[in-house]
């Protein structure tokens, strides 16, 4: 009898131009919101209150932008990163439409690059992933690249193809949710008085607070997004016997911590780049700081776009990123470059 189980794809199984339709569609609702807000100190007003969202021109409060990201990402894991050594980075991400309670999301990926590593045991795979709702409308797109094990180190290497990716999205490429209007924005209810004009390019913000990552919480979060990557659950999948904290867990923790200083950076609409600089393990205390990289106007009334670098660290002082050798310092966990929408 033939094997019914799926061992996952290895590096040799990816070919540029392949399209992968990922199982299984996922309907999302208020349960995902409640669990997300339980797992992270998430409290941006637009994602917390229907009343606040309606005052900003939306029909109700959408689900958090990173809920959409995690669900779409999680669908891809069995086909893209089940046998991954590490998820390496992101680029050219755009949130194209809000995700509402009751929506059903599915994911499709296209292989856009492959390159074997010099050790001959692993290779890097680039994919462009799109998330669609039940109407077939794209709600999210992004590129990511992962290091994947080879099935056989002796197998021939494919011709390398490395995609040419933008270092950052132009603000004009950002998709502003239909109806969004910050003209009558309530800064008191949002939690901070700081508006778009109060931030200067080059300004750095220490978000002060820290959260110690617990083993059980990160595994609940990773299961919530139906992420099946072995390194997050199976202690035999890593040489040191540890479980690697899902990088998205670190992203959401840092984003939630950034509320202190960036409470009015309400919606993430663009992902310019990102690197999981060093592994995060249970017991690490995650802290965060941000740097303002750019600002831009948008056509939406009262709405400005702000480009931010969000850095998550374990221990260490804020505002330190790389050493003299140009490499990330060992305490840096995440370096994320994104666009957010903020009242002017």
N, C-alpha and C positions, 0 to 999 in steps of 0.2 A: 504494500500500500504506500502511496506517496505521502510525503510529509504535509500536514495541514497547517502547521505553525509557521510563523514568519520570523526569521532570524534578523530581519532588517537589512537594509542595503549597506554594502561596503563601497569603498572608493571606486573600485572597478565597475560598479553598476551604474555610474552616472555618466551621461553623455550630453554635451552641449546641445541644446535644442529640445531636450526631452521635456514634456509637460506631465506633471504629476497631479492628479485629482485626489485630494486627501479625504479619507474617511475620518470621522463620522460627523455629519452636521450637528450643530449644537444650538438649541434654543436657550436664550438667556433672559433673565428677569430680575426681579427685586431680590431674589435669593443670592445671586452673584454679587449684587451691590452690597447686601448686608454682610456677606462673608468677606468681601474685599475690605470693607471699612472695619471689620473686626480684626483682620490680619495686619492691617497697616494703619497708622494714625492719619488716615485720609480724611480731609475735611474742607476741601475746596467747595465753596458755596454752590456753584453751578451744578455740581454733581451730588449735592446733598439735599437740595430743596426744590420741589416743583414750583413753589411760590417764587423763589428767587429766579429760577430759570425763566418763568413766564414774564417776569419783570424785565428780563433781558431779551425778550422777543421770541423765545422758543416755546413750543407747545407744552413742554414738561421737562423735567430733569433727565438728560440722557444718562446712559451708563458711563462710568468713568472711561476716559480714553484708553487707559492702560488695561482695563477689562477687555476691551475690543482687541487690543494688541495681544494679550496673553491667550485669549481663546483662539484667535487666528493662528498664532505661533504654535500653540499646543497641538493643533490639528496636523501640523507639518512634521512633528517630531518622529513618529514611527517611520516616515519615509525619508527624512533628511538627516536626522541627528541621533537615531537610536544607538548607533555605534560610534558616535562622536567622541573624540577625546576632549574637545572644547568648542564652545560657540565663540567665534573670534570677533565678530563685529557686525555693524549695521550701516546702511547708507540709504539715501533717497527714499526715506519713508514719508508718506503723506496720509493723514486721516481725511477721507474724502466725503464722509457723511456721518452724522451721529448714529450711534447704535441705541435703540430704544428697548425698554423692557418688552419682551414678547418676540423680538427679532430672532431669526434663525441664521446662524453664520456657518459658512463653509469656506474652505481654503483651496487654492490652486497655486502650484509653483512651477516655474520654468527654470531649468538648469542653464545658467549663463556663463559659467566658468569652471574649469578644473585645472589643478596643478599639483603634481606629486611633490612631496617634500624630499629633501636630499637624503633622509634616512631610509627611504624606500619602503617604510612601514606604514606611512600615513599620507594623506593628501588633503588639499583644501578644495572644497566645493562651494561655488557661489550660486545662490538661487534668488529669483525674484518672486516673491509671494504676494498674492492678492487675496483679500477676504471679501466675500460677497454675502449680501443678505438674502432673504427669501424671495425678493423681487428680482434677483440677479444684478442688483446694483452694487458696484464696488464701494466698500466702506473704508478700506485700508489697503495700502500697498507699501512694500519695503524690500530692500535687498539685504540679505545676510550671508555670511560665509562661515563655514564650519570646518574643523579639522576632523577627518573621518579615517578610521582604521582601514587598512587594506585586508582583504580576505587572504591574499597570498603575497608575501613580500617579493616573491620571485616573478610575479606577473609583470608584463610590460607596462611601462608608463604611457598614458595617453599624451597626445600632443597638447602642451599647455595652452590654455586660453584664459587670460586674465581680463575681466571686463574693465572698461574705462568708466569710473564712477565719479559723479560730481562730489567735490569736497563739501559743498553746502547747497541747499536749495535757495533759489531766488525767492524773495518774499512774494513776488507776483505769482509764483506757482502754488502758493498755499491756498487751500480751499476753505473759505469761510462758511460756516453753517448758515443755511438760508434763514433769514429773519433775525440773525443775531444783532442786537442793538444795545450798546452800553451807555446810551445817552442819559438814562435815569438810573445808573448803577448805584446801588446802596453800599457804600464803603463800610458803614457801621455793621451791617449784617454780614458782609464779607470777611470782616475781622481785622483789616488793616487799612490805613488811609493812603497808602502809597500807590500812585497811579503811574502810567507809562512815562509821563514827562519827568517823574522824580528819579528815574534810573538813568545813569550815564554809562556809555560804552567804556569798558575797562573796570567798572565798579565790581568789587568782590563782596560777597555776603556769606558770613558764617551763620549757618542755620542752628547752631548751638546745641540742639538736642541730640541724643543718641538712643538707639534701641539695640539691645543684645538679641542676636538671632538664636532662636530655639530650634532644636532638631525637629520636634513634632510640628511646629508651626510651618516651617518651610515645606515639609512633606505634605501637609494638608493643602497648602497653597498650590503646590505643584500638581497634586491630584485634582484639585479644583479645575485647573486648566487642562486636564487630561494629557499632561506632559509625561510620557513614558520613558524618558531617557534613563538608562540604567545607572548612570553615575550619581543620580539624585536619590536613589533608593537602595541600591544593592552594594553593600560594603565590599563585596569581592570584585567590583568593577573598577576599583582604584587600588594602585599598589600599596598605599598607606592605610587602606581599610576605612577611609573616611567617606562620608557622603558629601558630595559637592552641592553647595547651595545653588539652586536655579538662579541664573543671572537675572531673570525677570523679577525675581523676589527682591533682589538688591535694587533694581531700577525702581520698583514701586515703593520700597522703603525710603529710598533717597528722595524721590518725588514727594512723598508724604511729609518727610522731614522738612522739605523746602518751603512748606507753608509758612514757617516762621521766617519772614522776610520777603516771601513771594506769594502771599495769600491771594493776590489779585492776578496772578498768572493762571487764569482759569482753565484754559483748554490747550492741550498739546495738539498742534496741527501739522508739525513737520519734524522729521528725525533726520538730521544732517549726517550724523555719524555716531558711532559708539564703540567702545572697547571694554571688554571685561579684563581689566589689566592684571589682576591677580585673583586666585581663588578665594572664595568666602566659605568658611566652615562654621559649623555650629559653635556657639560660644563667642564668636566675634561680635564686637559692638560696632554697629554701623552709624557713622556720622556723615554729614554732608555739608558742602559749600558750593556756591555758585559764582559764576563770573558772567557779566553782561558782555556779549560779543557783538551785538548789532541791534538796531531798531529800525522799524519800517512802518509807514502808514498802511492802512488797508481801506478798501472802499466801503466797509461797513461803518455805520454811524457810531462814533465814540469808541471805535475798536482800533487798537494799535497792536502790532506784532513785535515781539521781543525775542531775540535769539540768545539763548542761555547755554553755558557750559555747566553741567551738573556733575559734581565729583563726589563719589562715595568713598569713604576711607574707613579703615579700622585703626583706631588709636591715631597717633601722630598729630601734628599741628595742621590747621587749615591753611589753604592757599599754597600747599606744596604738592607738586604733581610729578615732576621728572627730575632725575639726577643729572649730574654733569655729563654723563654718558648718553643722555637723551632717552633713557629707558624709564618707564614708570617706577616710582618708588615702591618698595614692597608693601607699604600700608595702603596703597591706592587700589580700590576694588573696581571702580567704575569711572569711566570718562565718557559722558553723554552730551551730545551737542544737539539741541532741539529748538524749535520755534514754538512759542506760546502766544495766546491772545490775551490782551490786558486792556482795561479801560483807560482811555486817554484823559 
